[in-house]
Amino acid sequence: MSRAATGMPFDDIRNLLGGLPPADEAARATAAEHTAALAVPQGSLGRVAEIAEWVAAWSGLARPVVTRPLIAIFAGTHGLAASMPGAKPNATHRLVELYAAGGAAVNQLALREDAGLKVFDLALDMPVPDIRKEEALSEAACAATMAFGMEAIAGGTDLLCLGAAGEGGRIAAAALVTALFGGEPQDWTDGSNFAAGAVGEAIATHDGRLADPLEALRRVGSRELAAIAGAILAARYQRIPVLLDGFVTCAAAAVLWKLEPSALDHCLAAHASDAAHARLLGVIGRKPLLETALSLEDGTGAALALGTVKSALAVHSGTVTRDQL
């Protein structure tokens, strides 16, 4: 249901969340019927069947395939990064250069899985302000960055793997999740005293103004978090299944989930990296496909899970049925 227009930048986002297209349940049911007919013991395929039926539901194909997967990495910079222990100047810039040169772990997996890889530079030379002291983004800038993220799928894809890059991004994601779900900063950080302290400072600075998920996103989030949320939303409207990568990506997804729990029905969690990530997946109701202990946030885990999805679809389509024996 459409909301009344107020002229505020977040209105369009709220309206989109009010009109999310559903899955193709007929395609899911037909895929499930095919699963039941396969010449394997009933129930023996476990999550392989679930994956195939999930792709069927969101692709609209009863015999689903993935031929144009895309790994999208959103890269942003953070004002607080300069204060981090061991901080190196232009660390995020160097990461983006590494992806461009094809030398990162995610590049190797993209090649192996025949996946496209795009890196989106989110104004790397203009870090968002230090969230311990200021708002990360204005409402207009946050909404515009979400709109930019929606363009990630403009070139076409049939499965979207989402990742993030940015020194300090994990801290912003932890602050955002603390704002969304409460708890202590230590619950959502990676064990670093600096990270927990930074999250606590950010929450204290913006105290009383974080109840709305989109407001929390703009105040203690970042450009990459906003862009990823936009990409997830756009994929839903195009009925493109999504693999969520690390904690940062899942924090962006959590904003949409908090506003509308069904907003992530087209998403699977690729993996769980650490205790905080696993805790977040539990809150948003996502069981990871893989247990990797990867601390990379750049789509590497999603690219690994892409191989699992492709394998599941191969089993679903290629295994003979009982009446073929």
PAZAPA-4460 file (N, C-alpha, C; in steps of 0.05 Angstrom, whole numbers, plus 32768, in hexadecimal, padded with zeros to 4 digits):
% residues 325
    n_x    n_y    n_z   ca_x   ca_y   ca_z    c_x    c_y    c_z   seq   type   mol
   8011   7FE8   8000   8000   8000   8000   8012   8019   8000     1      M     A
   800C   802C   7FEF   801C   8044   7FEC   8016   8057   8004     2      S     A
   802B   8063   800D   8028   8077   8023   8023   8093   8016     3      R     A
   8017   80A4   8026   8013   80BF   801C   802E   80CD   8019     4      A     A
   8032   80DC   8004   804B   80EA   7FFF   804F   8101   8012     5      A     A
   8067   8104   801C   806D   811B   802D   8083   812B   8021     6      T     A
   808F   8122   800B   80A5   8130   7FFF   80C0   812A   800C     7      G     A
   80C1   8118   801F   80DA   8111   802C   80E9   80FC   801B     8      M     A
   8104   80FD   801B   8113   80EB   8009   810E   80CD   800E     9      P     A
   8108   80C5   8026   8104   80A8   802C   80E8   809E   8024    10      F     A
   80D6   80B0   801B   80BB   80A8   8014   80BB   8092   7FFE    11      D     A
   80CB   8095   7FEA   80CC   8082   7FD4   80D4   8066   7FDE    12      D     A
   80E7   8065   7FF1   80F0   804C   7FFC   80DA   803E   800B    13      I     A
   80CC   804E   801B   80B6   8042   802B   809F   8038   8018    14      R     A
   809A   8047   8003   8086   803E   7FF0   808E   8025   7FE2    15      N     A
   80A7   8022   7FDB   80B0   8009   7FCE   80AD   7FF2   7FE1    16      L     A
   80B3   7FF6   7FFA   80B1   7FE0   800E   8094   7FD9   8013    17      L     A
   8082   7FEB   800C   8065   7FE5   800F   8059   7FD6   7FF8    18      G     A
   8068   7FD2   7FE2   805D   7FC5   7FCB   806F   7FAF   7FC0    19      G     A
   807D   7FA1   7FD1   8090   7F8C   7FC8   8082   7F76   7FB9    20      L     A
   808D   7F6F   7FA1   8081   7F59   7F92   8087   7F3E   7FA0    21      P     A
   8074   7F2B   7F9E   8077   7F11   7FAB   8087   7EFE   7F9A    22      P     A
   808F   7EE8   7FA5   809B   7ED3   7F96   8088   7EC6   7F83    23      A     A
   8092   7EB7   7F70   8082   7EA7   7F5E   807D   7E8C   7F6B    24      D     A
   8067   7E8A   7F79   8062   7E71   7F88   805B   7E5A   7F76    25      E     A
   8051   7E60   7F5E   804C   7E4A   7F4B   8066   7E3D   7F42    26      A     A
   807A   7E4E   7F3C   8094   7E43   7F34   80A1   7E34   7F4B    27      A     A
   809E   7E3F   7F64   80A9   7E30   7F7B   809C   7E15   7F7E    28      R     A
   8082   7E14   7F7B   8073   7DFB   7F7F   807B   7DE7   7F69    29      A     A
   807E   7DF0   7F51   8086   7DDE   7F3B   80A2   7DD3   7F40    30      T     A
   80B4   7DE5   7F49   80CF   7DDC   7F4F   80CF   7DC8   7F66    31      A     A
   80BE   7DCC   7F7A   80BC   7DB9   7F91   80B1   7D9E   7F87    32      A     A
   809E   7D9F   7F75   8093   7D86   7F6A   80A9   7D76   7F5C    33      E     A
   80BA   7D85   7F4D   80D0   7D78   7F3F   80E4   7D6C   7F53    34      H     A
   80EA   7D7B   7F68   80FB   7D71   7F7D   80F1   7D57   7F89    35      T     A
   80D7   7D56   7F8E   80CB   7D3E   7F9A   80CC   7D26   7F87    36      A     A
   80CE   7D2C   7F6D   80CF   7D16   7F5A   80EB   7D0B   7F54    37      A     A
   8100   7D19   7F5F   811B   7D10   7F59   8121   7CF5   7F65    38      L     A
   8133   7CE7   7F57   8139   7CCB   7F60   814E   7CCB   7F76    39      A     A
   8146   7CD7   7F8C   8155   7CD8   7FA5   8142   7CD3   7FBC    40      V     A
   814B   7CCA   7FD3   8139   7CC6   7FE9   812B   7CE0   7FF1    41      P     A
   8112   7CDF   7FF8   8103   7CF7   7FFF   8111   7D06   8015    42      Q     A
   8114   7D20   8011   811F   7D31   8025   813E   7D31   8027    43      G     A
   814A   7D21   8016   8167   7D1D   8019   8178   7D34   800E    44      S     A
   816C   7D46   7FFE   817B   7D5C   7FF2   817E   7D74   8005    45      L     A
   816F   7D74   801B   8173   7D8A   802E   8170   7DA5   8022    46      G     A
   8184   7DB7   8027   8183   7DD2   801E   8187   7DD5   7FFF    47      R     A
   8191   7DBF   7FF3   8193   7DC0   7FD6   8178   7DC5   7FC9    48      V     A
   8164   7DB7   7FD4   8148   7DBA   7FCA   813E   7DD6   7FD0    49      A     A
   8143   7DDF   7FE8   813B   7DFA   7FF1   8146   7E10   7FDE    50      E     A
   8160   7E0D   7FD8   816D   7E21   7FC7   8160   7E22   7FAB    51      I     A
   815D   7E0A   7F9F   8151   7E09   7F85   8135   7E14   7F84    52      A     A
   8125   7E0F   7F98   810A   7E19   7F99   8109   7E37   7F9E    53      E     A
   811D   7E41   7FAE   811F   7E5E   7FB2   8125   7E6C   7F98    54      W     A
   8139   7E62   7F89   813F   7E6F   7F70   8127   7E6D   7F5D    55      V     A
   8119   7E57   7F5D   8102   7E54   7F4C   80ED   7E6A   7F53    56      A     A
   80E9   7E6E   7F6C   80D4   7E81   7F75   80DA   7E9D   7F6D    57      A     A
   80F4   7EA4   7F6D   80FB   7EC0   7F67   8103   7EC4   7F49    58      W     A
   810A   7EAF   7F3C   8110   7EB2   7F1F   80F7   7EAD   7F0E    59      S     A
   80E3   7EA0   7F1A   80CB   7E99   7F0B   80CF   7E80   7EF9    60      G     A
   80E6   7E72   7EFD   80EC   7E5B   7EEC   80E9   7E41   7EFD    61      L     A
   80D7   7E30   7EF4   80D3   7E17   7F03   80EC   7E05   7F02    62      A     A
   80FC   7E08   7EEC   8116   7DFA   7EEA   812B   7E10   7EEB    63      R     A
   8131   7E1A   7F02   8142   7E33   7F04   815F   7E2E   7EFB    64      P     A
   816B   7E43   7EF0   8187   7E43   7EE9   8192   7E5F   7EF0    65      V     A
   81AC   7E60   7EF4   81BA   7E7A   7EF8   81CF   7E7C   7EE2    66      V     A
   81CC   7E8E   7ED0   81DF   7E92   7EBA   81ED   7EAD   7EBA    67      T     A
   81E2   7EC0   7EC9   81EE   7EDB   7EC9   81F1   7EE6   7EE6    68      R     A
   81FF   7ED7   7EF7   8203   7EE1   7F12   8214   7EFA   7F12    69      P     A
   820F   7F0B   7F26   821E   7F24   7F29   8227   7F27   7F46    70      L     A
   8240   7F2D   7F4A   824B   7F35   7F64   824E   7F53   7F64    71      I     A
   8240   7F60   7F75   8240   7F7E   7F77   824D   7F86   7F92    72      A     A
   8263   7F95   7F90   8271   7F9E   7FA8   826E   7FBC   7FAA    73      I     A
   8264   7FC5   7FC1   8260   7FE2   7FC5   8276   7FEC   7FD8    74      F     A
   8285   7FFF   7FCF   829D   8008   7FDE   8298   8025   7FE7    75      A     A
   829C   8029   8001   8299   8043   800D   82AE   8049   8022    76      G     A
   82B2   8062   8029   82C6   806A   803C   82B9   8077   8054    77      T     A
   82C7   8077   806B   82BC   807E   8085   82CE   8091   8094    78      H     A
   82C3   80A6   809F   82D2   80B9   80AE   82E0   80AE   80C6    79      G     A
   82D4   8099   80D2   82DF   808E   80EB   82F7   807C   80E5    80      L     A
   82FB   8074   80CB   830F   8061   80C5   832B   806A   80CC    81      A     A
   8330   8085   80CA   834A   8090   80D0   8352   808B   80EE    82      A     A
   833E   8087   80FF   8343   8083   811B   8347   8066   8123    83      S     A
   8342   8054   8110   8344   8037   8116   8361   802F   811B    84      M     A
   8365   801C   812D   8380   8012   8132   838C   8007   8118    85      P     A
   83A4   800F   8112   83B2   8005   80FA   83A7   8010   80E0    86      G     A
   8398   8025   80E1   838B   8031   80C9   83A1   8038   80B5    87      A     A
   839A   8032   809B   83AC   8038   8085   839E   804B   8072    88      K     A
   83AC   8060   8069   839F   8073   8057   8396   8065   803D    89      P     A
   837E   806D   8034   8374   8063   801A   8371   8045   8019    90      N     A
   836C   8038   802F   8369   801B   802F   8353   8011   801D    91      A     A
   833C   8020   801D   8326   8018   800C   832C   801C   7FEE    92      T     A
   833A   8032   7FE8   8342   8037   7FCD   8353   8020   7FC3    93      H     A
   8366   8016   7FD3   8377   8001   7FCB   8368   7FE7   7FC7    94      R     A
   8353   7FE3   7FD7   8342   7FCB   7FD3   8334   7FCC   7FB8    95      L     A
   8329   7FE4   7FB1   831B   7FE7   7F98   832F   7FE2   7F81    96      V     A
   8347   7FEC   7F83   835B   7FE8   7F6F   8362   7FCA   7F6C    97      E     A
   8362   7FBC   7F82   8367   7F9F   7F82   8351   7F90   7F73    98      L     A
   8338   7F97   7F78   8322   7F8B   7F69   8325   7F90   7F4B    99      Y     A
   832C   7FA9   7F44   832E   7FB1   7F28   8345   7FA1   7F1B   100      A     A
   835A   7F9B   7F2A   8370   7F8C   7F1F   836B   7F6E   7F1E   101      A     A
   8356   7F65   7F2B   834F   7F48   7F2A   835E   7F38   7F3F   102      G     A
   836A   7F45   7F53   837B   7F36   7F66   836E   7F2E   7F80   103      G     A
   8355   7F35   7F85   8349   7F2E   7F9E   833D   7F12   7F9E   104      A     A
   8337   7F08   7FB5   832B   7EED   7FB7   8311   7EEC   7FA8   105      A     A
   8301   7F00   7FAA   82E7   7F00   7F9E   82E9   7EFF   7F7F   106      V     A
   82FF   7F0B   7F74   8303   7F0A   7F57   8307   7EED   7F4E   107      N     A
   8315   7EDD   7F5E   831A   7EC2   7F55   8300   7EB2   7F55   108      Q     A
   82EF   7EB7   7F69   82D6   7EA8   7F6A   82C3   7EB1   7F54   109      L     A
   82C3   7ECB   7F4D   82B3   7ED5   7F37   82BB   7EC7   7F1D   110      A     A
   82D5   7EC4   7F19   82DE   7EB6   7F01   82D5   7E99   7F01   111      L     A
   82D8   7E8C   7F18   82D1   7E70   7F1A   82B3   7E6B   7F15   112      R     A
   82A2   7E7D   7F1F   8286   7E7A   7F1D   827A   7E88   7F04   113      E     A
   828B   7E93   7EF3   8282   7EA2   7EDB   826E   7EB8   7EE3   114      D     A
   8275   7EC7   7EF7   8264   7EDC   7F01   826F   7EF7   7EFA   115      A     A
   825E   7F0A   7EF4   8267   7F25   7EF1   826E   7F31   7F0B   116      G     A
   8280   7F45   7F0B   8288   7F52   7F24   828A   7F70   7F1E   117      L     A
   827A   7F7F   7F2E   827A   7F9C   7F2C   8281   7FA8   7F47   118      K     A
   8292   7FBC   7F46   8298   7FCB   7F5F   828E   7FE7   7F5C   119      V     A
   827E   7FEF   7F6F   8271   800A   7F6F   8280   801C   7F82   120      F     A
   828D   8031   7F77   829C   8044   7F87   8288   8059   7F91   121      D     A
   8284   805A   7FAB   8270   806C   7FB8   827F   8084   7FC3   122      L     A
   8289   8095   7FB2   8296   80AE   7FBA   82AD   80A9   7FCE   123      A     A
   82C0   8098   7FC5   82D5   808F   7FD7   82E6   80A7   7FE1   124      L     A
   82E7   80BC   7FD2   82F8   80D3   7FDB   82E9   80E5   7FEE   125      D     A
   82D0   80DE   7FF5   82C0   80EE   8008   82B5   80DB   801D   126      M     A
   82C5   80D4   8031   82BB   80C2   8046   82A2   80CE   8054   127      P     A
   8290   80BC   805C   827A   80C6   806C   8285   80D0   8086   128      V     A
   8278   80E4   8093   8282   80EE   80AC   8284   80D8   80C2   129      P     A
   8295   80DE   80D6   8298   80CB   80EC   827E   80C9   80FB   130      D     A
   8272   80B1   80FA   8258   80AD   8107   8258   80AF   8125   131      I     A
   8270   80AF   8131   8272   80B4   814E   826B   80D0   8155   132      R     A
   826C   80E2   8140   8268   80FE   8146   8252   810B   8135   133      K     A
   824D   8100   811D   823B   810D   810A   822A   80F8   80FC   134      E     A
   8216   8102   80ED   8206   80F1   80DC   8216   80E8   80C4   135      E     A
   8214   80CF   80BC   8222   80C5   80A5   8218   80D2   808B   136      A     A
   81FE   80D4   8089   81F2   80DE   8070   81D9   80EF   8077   137      L     A
   81D3   8102   8066   81B9   810F   8067   81A3   80FC   805D   138      S     A
   818A   8102   8062   8175   80F1   8058   8175   80F0   8039   139      E     A
   817A   8107   802D   817A   8108   8010   8192   80F8   8004   140      A     A
   81A9   80FA   8011   81C0   80EB   8007   81BD   80CD   800B   141      A     A
   81B1   80C6   8021   81AC   80A9   8027   8199   809D   8012   142      C     A
   8183   80AB   800D   816F   80A2   7FF9   817C   80A1   7FDE   143      A     A
   818C   80B5   7FD7   8199   80B5   7FBD   81AD   809E   7FBA   144      A     A
   81BB   8097   7FD0   81CD   8081   7FCF   81BF   8066   7FCD   145      T     A
   81A8   8064   7FDA   8197   804C   7FD6   818F   8049   7FB9   146      M     A
   8187   8060   7FAD   817F   8060   7F91   8196   8058   7F7F   147      A     A
   81AE   8061   7F86   81C6   8059   7F76   81C9   803B   7F78   148      F     A
   81C6   8030   7F90   81C9   8013   7F94   81B5   8003   7F83   149      G     A
   819D   800F   7F7F   8189   8001   7F6F   8192   7FFD   7F52   150      M     A
   81A5   800D   7F49   81AE   800B   7F2E   81C2   7FF5   7F2A   151      E     A
   81CA   7FE7   7F3F   81DE   7FD2   7F3D   81D6   7FBC   7F2A   152      A     A
   81BC   7FB7   7F28   81B3   7FA1   7F17   81AB   7FAB   7EFB   153      I     A
   81B1   7FC4   7EF4   81A8   7FCF   7EDB   81B2   7FBF   7EC3   154      A     A
   81CA   7FB3   7EC5   81D5   7FA4   7EAE   81C9   7F88   7EAB   155      G     A
   81B9   7F80   7EBE   81AD   7F66   7EBD   81BC   7F51   7ECC   156      G     A
   81AD   7F40   7EDB   81B8   7F2A   7EEA   81A1   7F17   7EF1   157      T     A
   81A8   7EFE   7EF7   8193   7EEC   7F00   8199   7EE2   7F1D   158      D     A
   81AF   7EEB   7F29   81B4   7EE6   7F45   81C9   7EFB   7F4E   159      L     A
   81C2   7F09   7F63   81D3   7F1F   7F6D   81E1   7F18   7F87   160      L     A
   81FC   7F19   7F86   820C   7F16   7F9F   8215   7F31   7FA8   161      C     A
   8210   7F38   7FC1   8216   7F53   7FCA   822D   7F53   7FDF   162      L     A
   823F   7F66   7FDC   8255   7F69   7FEF   825C   7F86   7FF3   163      G     A
   826D   7F8B   8006   8274   7FA7   800E   8293   7FA9   8011   164      A     A
   829D   7FC0   800D   82BA   7FC5   8012   82BC   7FE1   801E   165      A     A
   82CC   7FE3   8033   82D0   7FFE   8040   82DB   7FFB   805C   166      G     A
   82F3   8006   8060   82FE   8007   807A   82EC   8016   808D   167      E     A
   82E3   8009   80A3   82D0   8016   80B5   82B4   800D   80B0   168      G     A
   82AE   7FFF   809A   8293   7FF7   8093   8287   7FE4   80A7   169      G     A
   8298   7FD2   80B2   828E   7FBF   80C6   8284   7FCD   80DF   170      R     A
   8291   7FE3   80E7   8289   7FF2   80FE   826F   8000   80F9   171      I     A
   826C   800D   80E2   8253   801A   80DB   823C   8005   80DB   172      A     A
   8241   7FEE   80D0   822C   7FD9   80CF   8225   7FD0   80EC   173      A     A
   8238   7FCE   80FD   8233   7FC7   8119   8222   7FDC   8127   174      A     A
   8229   7FF6   8122   8219   800B   812E   81FC   800B   8123   175      A     A
   81F9   8005   810A   81DE   8004   80FE   81CE   7FED   810A   176      L     A
   81DA   7FD6   810D   81CC   7FBF   8118   81C5   7FC4   8136   177      V     A
   81D7   7FD1   8144   81D1   7FD8   8160   81B9   7FEA   8161   178      T     A
   81B9   7FFE   814F   81A2   8010   814E   8188   8001   8148   179      A     A
   8189   7FEE   8136   8171   7FE0   812D   8167   7FCC   8142   180      L     A
   8179   7FBE   814F   8171   7FA7   8160   8179   7FA9   817D   181      F     A
   8188   7FBE   8184   8190   7FC1   81A0   81A7   7FAE   81A7   182      G     A
   81AA   7FAB   81C1   81C1   7F9B   81CB   81D9   7FAC   81D0   183      G     A
   81EE   7FA0   81D9   8207   7FAE   81DE   8218   7FAF   81C5   184      E     A
   8229   7FC4   81C2   823B   7FC5   81AB   824B   7FAC   81A7   185      P     A
   8254   7FA0   81BE   8264   7F87   81BC   8255   7F70   81AE   186      Q     A
   823A   7F71   81AF   822A   7F5C   81A3   822D   7F5C   8185   187      D     A
   8233   7F73   8179   8232   7F76   815C   824D   7F7D   8150   188      W     A
   8262   7F7D   8160   827D   7F83   8156   828E   7F6A   8155   189      T     A
   82A6   7F6D   814A   82B7   7F56   8144   82CA   7F50   815B   190      D     A
   82C5   7F5B   8173   82D7   7F56   8189   82EB   7F6C   818E   191      G     A
   82EC   7F80   817C   82FF   7F96   817F   82F4   7FAA   8193   192      S     A
   8305   7FB2   81A6   82FD   7FC7   81BA   82F7   7FE1   81AC   193      N     A
   8307   7FE7   8197   8303   8000   8189   82E7   8000   817B   194      F     A
   82E1   7FEA   816E   82C7   7FE8   8160   82B0   7FEB   8174   195      A     A
   82B1   7FDD   818A   829B   7FDE   819E   8299   7FFB   81A9   196      A     A
   82B0   8007   81AE   82AF   8023   81B8   82A4   8036   81A4   197      G     A
   82AB   8032   818A   82A1   8044   8175   8283   8041   8172   198      A     A
   827A   8028   8173   825D   8024   8170   824E   8031   8188   199      V     A
   8259   802D   81A0   824C   803A   81B7   824B   8058   81B5   200      G     A
   8260   8064   81AB   8261   8081   81A8   824C   808A   8193   201      E     A
   824B   807C   817D   8238   8083   8168   821B   8081   8171   202      A     A
   8215   806C   8180   81F9   8069   818A   81F3   807F   819E   203      I     A
   8206   8086   81AE   8201   809B   81C2   81FD   80B6   81B4   204      A     A
   820D   80BC   81A0   820B   80D5   8191   81EF   80D9   8185   205      T     A
   81E4   80C3   817A   81CB   80C4   816B   81B3   80BA   817B   206      H     A
   81B8   80B7   8195   81A3   80AC   81A7   8188   80BB   81A4   207      D     A
   8173   80AC   81A2   8158   80B8   81A0   814F   80BE   8184   208      G     A
   8161   80B9   8170   815A   80BF   8155   815F   80A8   8142   209      R     A
   815F   8090   814D   8166   8078   813E   814F   8064   813C   210      L     A
   8137   806B   8145   8121   8058   8146   8118   8050   812A   211      A     A
   8118   8063   8117   8111   805C   80FB   8128   804F   80ED   212      D     A
   8125   8038   80E0   813C   802A   80D4   814A   803B   80BE   213      P     A
   813B   804A   80AE   8148   805A   809A   8157   8072   80A6   214      L     A
   814D   807C   80BC   815B   8092   80CA   8174   8086   80D7   215      E     A
   8173   806E   80E1   818B   8061   80EC   81A0   805D   80D6   216      A     A
   8196   8054   80BF   81A8   8050   80A8   81B7   8069   80A1   217      L     A
   81A9   807F   80A0   81B7   8098   8097   81C9   80A3   80AD   218      R     A
   81C2   809F   80C6   81D1   80AB   80DB   81EB   809C   80E2   219      R     A
   81E8   8081   80E5   81FF   8072   80EE   8208   805D   80D9   220      V     A
   81FD   805F   80C1   8204   804C   80AC   821A   8057   809A   221      G     A
   8217   8053   8080   822B   805B   806D   8220   805A   8051   222      S     A
   8230   8063   803E   8227   8061   8022   8224   8044   8019   223      R     A
   8237   8033   8020   8235   8017   8016   821D   8009   8022   224      E     A
   8217   800F   803C   81FF   8003   8048   81E6   800C   803A   225      L     A
   81E4   8026   8034   81CC   8030   8026   81CA   8025   800A   226      A     A
   81E1   8023   7FFB   81E0   8019   7FE0   81D8   7FFB   7FDF   227      A     A
   81E2   7FEC   7FF2   81DB   7FCF   7FF3   81BE   7FCC   7FF9   228      I     A
   81B3   7FDB   800B   8196   7FDA   8010   8186   7FE0   7FF7   229      A     A
   818F   7FF4   7FE8   8182   7FFA   7FCE   8183   7FE4   7FBA   230      G     A
   819B   7FD7   7FB9   819E   7FC1   7FA6   818C   7FA9   7FAD   231      A     A
   8189   7FA4   7FC7   8177   7F8E   7FCF   815B   7F94   7FC7   232      I     A
   8153   7FAD   7FCB   8137   7FB5   7FC4   8132   7FB3   7FA6   233      L     A
   8145   7FBD   7F96   8142   7FBB   7F79   8141   7F9E   7F70   234      A     A
   8151   7F8D   7F7B   8151   7F71   7F74   8136   7F64   7F79   235      A     A
   8129   7F6D   7F8F   810E   7F62   7F96   80FA   7F6A   7F80   236      R     A
   80FC   7F82   7F77   80E8   7F8B   7F63   80EE   7F7E   7F48   237      Y     A
   8106   7F76   7F43   810C   7F67   7F2A   810B   7F49   7F2E   238      Q     A
   8103   7F40   7F46   8101   7F24   7F4D   811C   7F15   7F48   239      R     A
   8131   7F21   7F52   814C   7F15   7F4F   8154   7F0B   7F6B   240      I     A
   815A   7EF1   7F6D   8164   7EE7   7F87   817E   7EF3   7F8E   241      P     A
   8182   7EF6   7FA9   819A   7F04   7FB3   81A8   7EF3   7FC8   242      V     A
   81C3   7EF2   7FC6   81D3   7EE6   7FDB   81E1   7EFC   7FEB   243      L     A
   81DB   7EFD   8004   81E6   7F11   8016   8201   7F07   8021   244      L     A
   8215   7F19   8020   8230   7F10   8028   8234   7F14   8046   245      D     A
   8246   7F25   804E   824E   7F27   806A   823D   7F38   807C   246      G     A
   8247   7F3F   8093   8239   7F4E   80A7   822F   7F69   809C   247      F     A
   8240   7F76   808D   8238   7F91   8083   8220   7F8E   8070   248      V     A
   8221   7F7C   805D   820B   7F78   804B   81F1   7F71   805A   249      T     A
   81F4   7F60   806E   81DD   7F57   807D   81D2   7F6D   808F   250      C     A
   81E3   7F80   8098   81DA   7F97   80A7   81C9   7FA9   8095   251      A     A
   81D1   7FAD   807C   81C1   7FBC   8069   81A6   7FAF   8064   252      A     A
   81A7   7F94   8061   818E   7F85   805D   817C   7F88   8075   253      A     A
   8188   7F89   808D   8178   7F8B   80A6   8167   7FA4   80A7   254      A     A
   8170   7FBA   809A   8160   7FD2   8099   8145   7FCD   808C   255      V     A
   8147   7FBF   8075   812E   7FB9   8066   811D   7FA5   8076   256      L     A
   812A   7F91   8082   811B   7F7E   8092   810C   7F8B   80A9   257      W     A
   8119   7F9E   80B6   810D   7FAC   80CD   80F4   7FBC   80C4   258      K     A
   80F6   7FC7   80AC   80DF   7FD5   80A1   80C9   7FC3   8097   259      L     A
   80D1   7FAC   808B   80BD   7F99   807F   80CB   7F7E   807E   260      E     A
   80C4   7F6C   8091   80D2   7F52   8093   80D2   7F42   8079   261      P     A
   80BD   7F45   8069   80BC   7F36   8050   80CF   7F41   803A   262      S     A
   80DC   7F57   8040   80ED   7F64   802C   8106   7F53   8025   263      A     A
   810C   7F3F   8035   8124   7F2F   8030   811C   7F13   8027   264      L     A
   8103   7F0F   801F   80FB   7EF4   8016   810B   7EEA   7FFE   265      D     A
   8115   7EFC   7FEE   8124   7EF4   7FD6   8142   7EF1   7FDC   266      H     A
   814A   7EF2   7FF6   8166   7EF2   7FFE   816D   7ED9   800E   267      C     A
   8184   7ECE   8009   8190   7EB9   8019   81AA   7EC4   8024   268      L     A
   81B1   7EBC   803D   81CB   7EC3   8048   81E0   7EB0   803E   269      A     A
   81F5   7EBA   8032   820A   7EA9   8027   8219   7E9A   803C   270      A     A
   8220   7EA8   8052   8232   7E9C   8066   8230   7EAB   8080   271      H     A
   823B   7EA0   8095   823E   7EAE   80AF   825C   7EB0   80B4   272      A     A
   8264   7EC9   80BA   8281   7ECE   80BE   828A   7ECC   80DB   273      S     A
   8279   7ED5   80ED   8281   7ED6   8109   8268   7ED5   811A   274      D     A
   826B   7ED7   8134   8255   7ED5   8147   8240   7EEC   8142   275      A     A
   824A   7F04   813E   8238   7F1B   813A   8228   7F17   8120   276      A     A
   8235   7F0E   810B   8227   7F09   80F2   8212   7EF3   80F5   277      H     A
   8219   7EDD   8103   8206   7EC8   8108   81EF   7ED2   8118   278      A     A
   81F4   7EE3   812C   81DF   7EEE   813C   81CC   7EFF   812B   279      R     A
   81D7   7F0F   811A   81C6   7F20   8108   81B5   7F0F   80F6   280      L     A
   81C1   7EFA   80EA   81B1   7EE8   80D9   819A   7EDB   80E8   281      L     A
   819F   7ED5   8101   8189   7ECA   8111   8173   7EDD   8115   282      G     A
   8179   7EF7   8119   8165   7F0B   811D   8154   7F0F   8104   283      V     A
   8161   7F10   80EC   8152   7F14   80D3   8149   7EFB   80C6   284      I     A
   814D   7EE4   80D4   8141   7ECB   80CB   814E   7EBF   80B2   285      G     A
   8169   7EC0   80B1   8177   7EB5   809A   818C   7EA1   80A4   286      R     A
   818A   7E88   8099   819D   7E73   80A0   81B3   7E73   808B   287      K     A
   81CC   7E76   8093   81E1   7E77   807F   81E5   7E5E   806F   288      P     A
   81EB   7E61   8056   81F0   7E49   8045   820B   7E3D   804C   289      L     A
   821E   7E4D   8054   8239   7E44   805A   8243   7E4E   8075   290      L     A
   8253   7E3F   8082   8261   7E49   809A   827F   7E4B   8092   291      E     A
   8287   7E64   808D   82A2   7E68   8081   82B7   7E74   8094   292      T     A
   82AE   7E83   80A8   82C0   7E93   80B9   82CF   7EA8   80A9   293      A     A
   82C6   7EAE   8091   82D2   7EC4   8081   82CC   7EDE   808E   294      L     A
   82E0   7EEF   8091   82DB   7F0A   809B   82D9   7F1F   8084   295      S     A
   82DE   7F16   806C   82DB   7F28   8055   82BE   7F30   8052   296      L     A
   82B9   7F49   804A   829E   7F53   8046   8297   7F57   8029   297      E     A
   82A9   7F51   8017   82A8   7F5B   7FFB   829A   7F49   7FE7   298      D     A
   828A   7F36   7FF1   827C   7F24   7FDF   828A   7F09   7FDC   299      G     A
   82A1   7F05   7FE8   82AF   7EEC   7FE6   829E   7ED4   7FEF   300      T     A
   8291   7ED8   8006   827F   7EC3   8011   8267   7EBE   7FFF   301      G     A
   825C   7ED3   7FF4   8245   7ED0   7FE2   824E   7EC2   7FC9   302      A     A
   8266   7EC8   7FBF   8270   7EBB   7FA7   8274   7E9D   7FAC   303      A     A
   827D   7E96   7FC4   8280   7E7A   7FCB   8264   7E6D   7FCC   304      L     A
   8251   7E7A   7FD7   8235   7E70   7FD9   8229   7E6E   7FBD   305      A     A
   8231   7E7F   7FAB   8227   7E7E   7F8F   822D   7E62   7F83   306      L     A
   8245   7E58   7F89   824B   7E3D   7F80   8238   7E28   7F8B   307      G     A
   8231   7E2B   7FA4   821E   7E19   7FB0   8202   7E1B   7FA3   308      T     A
   81FA   7E33   7F9D   81E0   7E37   7F8F   81E1   7E2A   7F74   309      V     A
   81F6   7E2E   7F65   81F8   7E22   7F4A   81F8   7E04   7F4C   310      K     A
   8205   7DF9   7F60   8206   7DDC   7F64   81EA   7DD1   7F6A   311      S     A
   81DB   7DE0   7F7B   81C0   7DD8   7F82   81AE   7DD7   7F6A   312      A     A
   81B1   7DEC   7F58   81A1   7DEC   7F40   81A8   7DD6   7F2D   313      L     A
   81C2   7DCF   7F2C   81CA   7DB9   7F1B   81BF   7D9E   7F24   314      A     A
   81BE   7D9A   7F3E   81B2   7D82   7F4A   8194   7D82   7F43   315      V     A
   8187   7D98   7F47   816A   7D9A   7F43   8163   7D95   7F26   316      H     A
   8172   7D9F   7F13   816B   7D9C   7EF7   8175   7D83   7EEA   317      S     A
   818C   7D78   7EF4   8199   7D62   7EE7   8193   7D46   7EF2   318      G     A
   818B   7D45   7F0B   8185   7D2B   7F16   816D   7D1E   7F09   319      T     A
   816F   7D05   7F03   8158   7CF8   7EF7   8141   7CF5   7F0A   320      V     A
   8129   7CF3   7F00   8111   7CEE   7F10   810B   7CD1   7F11   321      T     A
   80FA   7CC9   7F24   80F4   7CAD   7F28   80E8   7CA0   7F0F   322      R     A
   80D8   7CB0   7F00   80CB   7CA4   7EE9   80DE   7CA2   7ED1   323      D     A
   80F7   7CAC   7ED4   810B   7CA9   7EBF   811D   7C91   7EC4   324      Q     A
   811A   7C85   7EDB   812B   7C6D   7EE1   8122   7C55   7ED2   325      L     A
***
